[in-house]
């Protein structure tokens, strides 16, 4: 019985090893890890760019170049690599899927990214006399409180009253008052307020206020 079990176990182990080797040979990702290395340089002067970023897109991994612009990082076949540095335009490459070896070297050239800033004019600080002059001559816009104060000023209201035409309601009320006085004193002489102290008080107040001044 033991003589039959031992060959059977050897057969099972052998079949397992064959299946494992066959699976490794048929696995497309068996040799997908690639050692990417190279140097990042300026396109105009071919100088190494230090501390440039080497990022594997979508993987959250990366590295930076050395002082001479040299880098090395482990990537996968098909990964997209982005090279970037401040003052240069970004550039990207893709690791080939059909790469036969597990090493891939690149010499990446970055083009300078020129940014033009608006011109800045420097002026000397003003003297104390110039600051006082400009501060006193500066005109600030009125706030809501100042605008309301000006609109409710007595002189402003008097000017608006004399210059603006009456609206429909005021015109109708004036006409009705005129007709009321005419019908009330029909057949008699209307009373004269020349001896009325209240009328004289109103006249003096209006005269001081300037209601009788000639309008230009």
Order of alpha helices (4+ residues) and beta strands (2+ residues): alpha-beta-beta-beta-beta-beta-beta-beta-alpha-alpha-alpha-alpha-alpha
